[in-house]
């Protein structure tokens, strides 16, 4: 018998309160309590419900109030963020759009509540600054004006826009057969989607997509996006656009680098499949590369002339896991219940953690967003954190990063790290977002255009 929404929320509240009531509420960077203070034995389903509820709530309760979009970061220790509190993040908001659907499906909020929030968000996005259809990385949530991400990054960000569109198209599929008000939302999303000038970001017709353009600085940031990294979804959407589509050659020459994207290397006895080496001379990348493009794009059954994407993403997670078990630097507590490295906060500020750039810091989102790839190994991390190290868990789920080696963590969150957790866990549990995104007819047309093979969803 399926529990009612009220009963389910009551159980979740009891679990969350049992965790929160045991916490030390110091406003400074706190020391890790390595002993368990949770008496109850929660089963795996309850743990999954709990973390999905908490991480969803970052994007629901924790949203910027005027726009409804995701705040770039939230600091529960009182520290002032590097960007103003009303700064919203485009890519993280795309993840948040999907996280809100987790809230509907899991009974945390109603479909009607979600619809009202989505309409508020879309109305804001319609009026916010765009540059040839692409939104900037950061937006002032009160005014809709661009907030510079860096000195010259004050224009369109095509990668962040791709993450946002991935979320919008997923929401559109969810509501497209709905009532009149829901169809109004779908129509608004369709127009935003059609307004993005993907082909313009080839910089005068080059066979590659560029990450940034600014009306003040033009193409000066000069970042042509070649694989492999987190940006596959951008190329798929650029090919899928019904109004501003790119040619297949842009994917083959720009993203795939004329076939040089393919790798024959292995790491921890796992095939790399594609080449991570191009970017910073490391064999393997941070784990968010296996998450951001695949919140909606289903890697299971996905392949093209360059890769089997399930092998690619699963091996990426398995390499991180095997590295932690091997623990070549002998960092404290690494092992089968503590692993996963990605870009996050750290003892050195924001840092791109990965096996070859490991400084003893674990980022929970890395393992927890890898549930579809490594369910047992990811569950080990989830259970370990919640049952044995509850000081690492706050209002919106596990904090962004921590280190047993340095006895360090800070009670802070980043939207781009919290967002993939509830979405990828839902893909593990029900495949919801993979089903929704992959049934979009424009997306299917784009995949067909680029020569992908994939499991058809009607």
C-alpha positions as CSV (number, residue, x, y, z in Angstrom):
1,X,0.0,0.0,0.0
2,X,1.4,3.4,-1.1
3,X,1.8,5.8,1.9
4,X,-0.2,9.0,1.8
5,X,1.7,12.2,1.2
6,X,1.0,13.3,4.8
7,X,2.3,10.0,6.2
8,X,5.3,10.0,4.0
9,X,6.3,13.5,5.0
10,X,5.7,12.6,8.7
11,X,8.2,9.8,8.4
12,X,10.7,11.9,6.5
13,X,10.3,14.7,9.1
14,X,11.0,12.3,11.9
15,X,14.2,11.0,10.2
16,X,15.4,14.5,9.4
17,X,14.7,15.7,12.9
18,X,16.5,12.8,14.4
19,X,19.6,13.8,12.4
20,X,19.3,17.5,13.0
21,X,18.6,17.3,16.7
22,X,22.1,15.7,17.3
23,X,24.0,18.4,15.5
24,X,26.5,20.9,16.8
25,X,25.3,24.3,15.6
26,X,28.6,26.2,15.7
27,X,28.8,29.1,13.2
28,X,32.4,28.3,12.5
29,X,34.0,25.6,10.3
30,X,33.2,22.6,12.5
31,X,35.2,19.4,13.3
32,X,33.9,16.1,12.2
33,X,32.2,13.9,14.7
34,X,33.3,10.4,13.7
35,X,30.9,8.6,16.0
36,X,27.3,7.6,15.2
37,X,24.6,9.4,17.2
38,X,21.6,8.0,15.3
39,X,20.1,5.1,17.2
40,X,17.5,4.1,14.7
41,X,18.3,1.7,11.8
42,X,16.8,3.3,8.8
43,X,16.4,1.1,5.8
44,X,17.7,1.9,2.3
45,X,14.4,3.2,0.9
46,X,14.0,5.6,3.9
47,X,17.6,6.9,3.4
48,X,16.9,7.5,-0.3
49,X,13.6,9.3,0.5
50,X,15.4,11.4,3.1
51,X,18.2,12.6,1.0
52,X,15.9,13.3,-2.0
53,X,13.7,15.3,0.3
54,X,16.5,17.4,1.7
55,X,18.3,18.0,-1.6
56,X,15.0,18.8,-3.3
57,X,14.3,21.4,-0.6
58,X,17.5,23.3,-1.5
59,X,15.6,24.2,-4.7
60,X,12.2,24.6,-3.2
61,X,12.5,26.3,0.2
62,X,16.0,27.6,-0.5
63,X,15.2,29.2,-3.8
64,X,15.7,32.9,-4.5
65,X,12.2,34.2,-3.8
66,X,11.7,36.7,-6.7
67,X,12.8,34.5,-9.5
68,X,12.1,31.0,-8.0
69,X,15.5,29.9,-9.4
70,X,18.3,28.3,-7.5
71,X,20.7,30.4,-5.5
72,X,24.3,29.8,-6.6
73,X,25.3,28.8,-3.0
74,X,23.9,28.8,0.5
75,X,26.2,29.2,3.6
76,X,24.6,28.0,6.8
77,X,27.6,29.1,8.8
78,X,26.9,32.8,8.3
79,X,29.9,33.4,6.0
80,X,29.3,35.9,3.2
81,X,29.3,34.2,-0.2
82,X,31.6,35.5,-2.9
83,X,28.5,36.5,-4.9
84,X,25.5,38.4,-3.5
85,X,22.8,36.3,-1.9
86,X,20.3,37.0,-4.7
87,X,22.6,35.6,-7.3
88,X,21.0,32.7,-9.2
89,X,22.9,30.1,-11.2
90,X,21.6,29.1,-14.7
91,X,22.9,25.6,-14.8
92,X,22.1,24.8,-11.2
93,X,18.6,26.1,-11.8
94,X,18.3,23.6,-14.7
95,X,19.1,20.8,-12.2
96,X,16.7,22.4,-9.7
97,X,13.8,22.3,-12.2
98,X,14.3,18.5,-12.4
99,X,14.7,18.3,-8.6
100,X,11.3,19.9,-8.2
101,X,9.7,17.1,-10.2
102,X,11.2,14.7,-7.7
103,X,9.2,16.6,-5.1
104,X,6.0,16.0,-7.0
105,X,6.7,12.3,-7.7
106,X,7.7,11.6,-4.1
107,X,4.8,13.5,-2.6
108,X,6.8,16.3,-1.1
109,X,4.7,18.9,-2.9
110,X,1.7,18.9,-5.2
111,X,1.7,19.0,-9.0
112,X,-0.2,22.4,-8.7
113,X,2.5,23.8,-6.4
114,X,5.2,22.8,-8.8
115,X,3.2,24.3,-11.8
116,X,3.0,27.7,-10.0
117,X,6.7,27.7,-9.3
118,X,7.5,26.7,-12.9
119,X,5.3,29.5,-14.3
120,X,7.1,32.0,-12.0
121,X,10.5,30.8,-13.2
122,X,9.6,30.8,-16.9
123,X,8.1,34.3,-16.6
124,X,11.4,35.5,-15.0
125,X,13.5,33.7,-17.7
126,X,11.5,35.4,-20.5
127,X,12.5,38.8,-19.2
128,X,16.0,38.1,-18.0
129,X,19.1,39.1,-19.9
130,X,19.9,36.8,-22.8
131,X,22.6,37.0,-25.5
132,X,21.6,35.5,-28.8
133,X,19.1,33.4,-26.8
134,X,21.7,32.2,-24.2
135,X,21.5,33.2,-20.6
136,X,24.5,34.2,-18.6
137,X,26.1,31.9,-16.0
138,X,24.9,34.2,-13.1
139,X,21.7,36.3,-13.0
140,X,20.6,38.8,-10.4
141,X,17.5,37.1,-9.1
142,X,15.8,40.4,-8.3
143,X,16.4,42.3,-11.5
144,X,17.1,39.6,-14.2
145,X,20.3,41.4,-15.2
146,X,23.5,39.6,-15.8
147,X,25.9,39.3,-12.8
148,X,29.4,38.7,-14.1
149,X,30.8,35.3,-13.3
150,X,34.3,36.7,-14.0
151,X,35.7,39.9,-15.5
152,X,34.9,39.1,-19.1
153,X,32.2,36.5,-18.5
154,X,29.2,39.0,-18.6
155,X,27.4,37.6,-21.6
156,X,25.9,34.4,-22.9
157,X,27.1,31.0,-21.4
158,X,26.1,28.3,-23.8
159,X,27.0,25.4,-21.5
160,X,25.0,26.7,-18.5
161,X,22.2,27.4,-21.0
162,X,22.3,23.8,-22.1
163,X,21.9,22.6,-18.5
164,X,18.9,24.9,-18.1
165,X,17.3,23.8,-21.3
166,X,17.8,20.1,-20.4
167,X,15.7,20.9,-17.3
168,X,13.1,22.9,-19.1
169,X,12.5,20.3,-21.8
170,X,12.1,17.6,-19.1
171,X,9.5,19.7,-17.3
172,X,7.7,20.3,-20.7
173,X,7.5,16.6,-21.3
174,X,6.0,16.1,-17.8
175,X,3.2,18.6,-18.4
176,X,2.6,18.5,-22.1
177,X,-0.6,16.4,-21.9
178,X,-2.0,18.4,-19.0
179,X,-4.7,21.0,-18.5
180,X,-4.9,24.5,-20.1
181,X,-2.6,26.1,-17.5
182,X,0.0,23.3,-17.9
183,X,-0.1,23.6,-21.6
184,X,0.6,27.4,-21.2
185,X,3.8,26.5,-19.4
186,X,4.7,24.0,-22.2
187,X,4.2,26.7,-24.8
188,X,6.4,29.2,-22.9
189,X,9.2,26.6,-22.5
190,X,8.9,25.8,-26.2
191,X,9.5,29.5,-27.1
192,X,12.5,29.8,-24.8
193,X,14.0,26.6,-26.4
194,X,13.5,27.9,-29.9
195,X,15.1,31.3,-29.0
196,X,18.5,29.9,-28.2
197,X,20.8,30.6,-31.2
198,X,23.1,27.5,-30.9
199,X,24.5,27.9,-34.4
200,X,25.5,31.5,-33.7
201,X,27.9,30.3,-31.0
202,X,30.0,28.6,-33.7
203,X,31.7,32.1,-34.0
204,X,31.1,32.8,-37.6
205,X,30.6,29.3,-38.8
206,X,33.5,27.4,-37.3
207,X,33.1,23.7,-36.7
208,X,33.0,24.0,-33.0
209,X,30.7,25.6,-30.3
210,X,32.1,28.3,-28.2
211,X,31.3,28.5,-24.5
212,X,31.0,32.3,-24.1
213,X,30.1,35.5,-25.9
214,X,29.8,39.0,-24.4
215,X,28.5,42.2,-26.0
216,X,31.3,44.0,-24.3
217,X,34.2,41.6,-24.8
218,X,33.0,39.6,-27.8
219,X,34.7,36.2,-28.1
220,X,37.7,37.3,-26.0
221,X,37.3,34.4,-23.5
222,X,38.1,32.2,-26.4
223,X,36.8,28.8,-25.1
224,X,36.0,26.4,-28.0
225,X,34.4,23.4,-26.4
226,X,36.0,20.1,-27.4
227,X,35.4,16.8,-25.6
228,X,35.6,14.9,-23.4
229,X,34.1,16.8,-20.5
230,X,30.6,17.7,-19.0
231,X,29.4,19.4,-22.2
232,X,28.0,16.5,-24.4
233,X,24.4,17.8,-23.7
234,X,25.2,21.1,-25.3
235,X,26.1,19.5,-28.6
236,X,23.1,17.2,-28.5
237,X,20.8,20.1,-27.9
238,X,22.5,22.3,-30.5
239,X,21.9,19.5,-33.1
240,X,18.3,19.1,-31.8
241,X,17.2,22.7,-32.1
242,X,14.3,23.2,-34.4
243,X,15.3,26.8,-35.2
244,X,19.1,27.1,-34.8
245,X,20.6,23.7,-35.3
246,X,24.3,23.0,-35.9
247,X,25.7,20.8,-38.6
248,X,26.9,17.3,-37.8
249,X,30.4,18.5,-38.7
250,X,30.4,20.8,-35.7
251,X,30.0,17.7,-33.5
252,X,32.5,15.6,-35.3
253,X,35.2,18.2,-35.7
254,X,34.6,20.4,-32.6
255,X,33.4,18.0,-29.9
256,X,35.0,14.8,-31.1
257,X,38.1,16.5,-32.4
258,X,38.1,14.5,-35.7
259,X,38.1,11.2,-33.7
260,X,40.9,12.2,-31.3
261,X,38.3,12.1,-28.5
262,X,38.6,8.3,-28.4
263,X,40.9,6.7,-25.8
264,X,42.5,3.3,-25.7
265,X,43.8,3.8,-22.2
266,X,42.8,2.1,-19.0
267,X,42.9,3.2,-15.3
268,X,42.5,0.8,-12.4
269,X,41.8,-1.9,-15.1
270,X,38.8,0.1,-16.4
271,X,38.6,1.4,-20.0
272,X,38.5,5.2,-20.2
273,X,36.6,5.0,-23.5
274,X,37.0,8.7,-24.2
275,X,40.0,11.0,-23.7
276,X,40.1,13.1,-20.6
277,X,43.7,14.0,-21.2
278,X,43.2,16.9,-23.6
279,X,42.2,19.3,-20.8
280,X,44.7,19.1,-18.0
281,X,46.9,16.0,-18.6
282,X,45.0,13.8,-16.2
283,X,43.7,10.4,-17.1
284,X,40.4,10.9,-15.4
285,X,38.1,13.9,-14.7
286,X,36.0,14.9,-11.7
287,X,32.9,12.9,-11.4
288,X,30.5,15.7,-12.3
289,X,31.5,14.9,-15.9
290,X,29.5,11.7,-15.6
291,X,26.4,13.5,-14.2
292,X,25.6,16.9,-15.7
293,X,24.9,15.8,-19.3
294,X,23.2,12.6,-18.1
295,X,20.5,13.9,-15.8
296,X,18.2,13.7,-18.8
297,X,20.3,12.1,-21.5
298,X,20.2,8.4,-20.8
299,X,23.6,6.8,-21.2
300,X,22.2,3.3,-20.8
301,X,21.9,2.0,-24.4
302,X,23.4,5.3,-25.8
303,X,26.3,5.0,-28.3
304,X,27.8,6.6,-31.4
305,X,30.9,6.1,-33.5
306,X,33.1,7.2,-30.6
307,X,31.7,5.6,-27.4
308,X,29.4,3.3,-25.5
309,X,28.2,6.0,-23.0
310,X,27.1,3.5,-20.3
311,X,30.6,2.0,-20.2
312,X,32.1,5.5,-20.2
313,X,30.0,6.9,-17.3
314,X,30.0,3.7,-15.3
315,X,33.7,3.2,-15.6
316,X,34.2,6.8,-14.6
317,X,32.5,6.1,-11.3
318,X,34.1,2.7,-10.8
319,X,37.6,4.3,-11.3
320,X,36.9,6.8,-8.5
321,X,35.6,4.0,-6.3
322,X,38.6,1.7,-6.9
323,X,41.0,4.6,-6.4
324,X,39.5,5.3,-2.9
325,X,39.7,1.6,-2.0
326,X,43.3,1.5,-3.1
327,X,44.0,4.8,-1.3
328,X,47.5,5.3,-2.6
329,X,48.1,8.4,-0.5
330,X,46.7,6.7,2.7
331,X,44.2,9.4,3.4
332,X,42.1,8.8,6.5
333,X,38.8,6.9,6.2
334,X,39.0,6.3,2.4
335,X,37.5,3.0,1.3
336,X,34.4,1.2,0.0
337,X,32.1,3.5,2.2
338,X,33.9,6.8,1.6
339,X,34.8,7.7,-2.0
340,X,34.0,10.1,-4.8
341,X,35.8,13.3,-6.0
342,X,34.5,16.2,-8.0
343,X,34.7,20.0,-8.1
344,X,33.6,21.5,-4.8
345,X,34.6,23.4,-1.8
346,X,37.8,22.3,-0.2
347,X,40.5,23.3,2.2
348,X,42.0,25.3,-0.7
349,X,38.8,27.0,-1.7
350,X,36.9,25.8,-4.8
351,X,38.9,22.9,-6.3
352,X,38.6,20.3,-9.0
353,X,39.0,17.1,-7.0
354,X,39.8,13.8,-8.8
355,X,42.1,10.9,-8.3
356,X,45.1,12.6,-9.8
357,X,44.4,15.8,-8.0
358,X,43.4,14.4,-4.6
359,X,44.1,16.4,-1.5
360,X,42.1,14.3,1.0
361,X,38.7,15.9,0.4
362,X,35.6,13.9,-0.4
363,X,32.6,15.5,-2.2
364,X,29.3,13.6,-1.3
365,X,27.7,14.5,-4.6
366,X,30.2,12.5,-6.5
367,X,29.2,9.1,-5.1
368,X,25.6,10.0,-4.4
369,X,24.9,11.2,-8.0
370,X,26.5,8.0,-9.3
371,X,23.7,5.7,-7.9
372,X,22.7,4.5,-11.4
373,X,26.3,3.5,-12.2
374,X,27.4,2.1,-8.8
375,X,24.3,1.4,-6.7
376,X,25.9,-0.7,-4.0
377,X,29.0,1.4,-3.7
378,X,26.9,4.6,-3.6
379,X,24.6,3.2,-1.0
380,X,27.6,2.4,1.2
381,X,28.5,6.1,1.1
382,X,24.9,7.3,1.8
383,X,24.5,4.9,4.8
384,X,27.9,5.7,6.2
385,X,27.3,9.5,6.1
386,X,23.8,9.4,7.6
387,X,24.4,6.6,10.2
388,X,28.0,7.3,11.3
389,X,28.8,10.9,10.5
390,X,25.6,12.9,10.9
391,X,27.6,16.1,11.6
392,X,28.2,16.2,7.9
393,X,24.4,16.5,7.2
394,X,22.5,19.7,7.3
395,X,19.1,21.0,6.3
396,X,19.6,20.5,2.6
397,X,21.5,17.1,2.8
398,X,25.2,16.4,3.1
399,X,27.4,19.4,3.1
400,X,29.3,20.1,-0.1
401,X,32.7,18.6,1.0
402,X,34.6,17.3,3.9
403,X,37.9,15.8,4.9
404,X,38.7,13.3,7.6
405,X,42.3,13.7,6.8
406,X,42.3,17.4,7.7
407,X,39.4,17.1,10.2
408,X,37.5,19.8,8.1
409,X,34.2,20.7,6.7
410,X,32.0,23.8,6.4
411,X,28.2,23.8,6.4
412,X,27.8,25.2,2.9
413,X,26.1,24.1,-0.3
414,X,26.5,24.7,-4.0
415,X,23.5,24.3,-6.3
416,X,25.4,22.5,-9.0
417,X,26.5,19.8,-6.5
418,X,23.1,19.4,-4.7
419,X,21.0,19.3,-7.8
420,X,22.3,16.1,-9.4
421,X,21.8,14.1,-6.2
422,X,17.9,13.8,-6.2
423,X,17.7,13.6,-10.0
424,X,20.2,10.8,-10.4
425,X,18.8,8.9,-7.5
426,X,15.4,9.1,-9.1
427,X,16.9,7.9,-12.4
428,X,18.3,4.9,-10.4
429,X,14.9,4.3,-8.7
430,X,12.5,4.8,-11.6
431,X,14.3,6.2,-14.6
432,X,11.9,9.2,-14.5
433,X,14.1,11.8,-16.1
434,X,15.7,9.5,-18.7
435,X,12.2,8.6,-19.8
436,X,11.0,12.1,-20.0
437,X,13.9,13.7,-21.7
438,X,14.5,10.9,-24.2
439,X,10.9,11.0,-25.4
440,X,11.3,14.6,-26.5
441,X,10.9,14.6,-30.3
442,X,13.4,17.4,-30.9
443,X,16.0,15.5,-28.7
444,X,15.4,12.4,-30.7
445,X,15.9,14.3,-34.0
446,X,19.2,15.7,-32.7
447,X,20.5,12.3,-31.6
448,X,19.5,10.9,-35.0
449,X,21.2,13.8,-36.8
450,X,24.5,13.1,-34.9
451,X,24.3,9.3,-35.5
452,X,23.5,8.1,-32.0
453,X,21.9,4.8,-31.3
454,X,19.6,4.9,-28.2
455,X,16.6,3.2,-26.7
456,X,13.5,4.8,-28.2
457,X,10.9,6.2,-25.7
458,X,7.4,6.9,-27.1
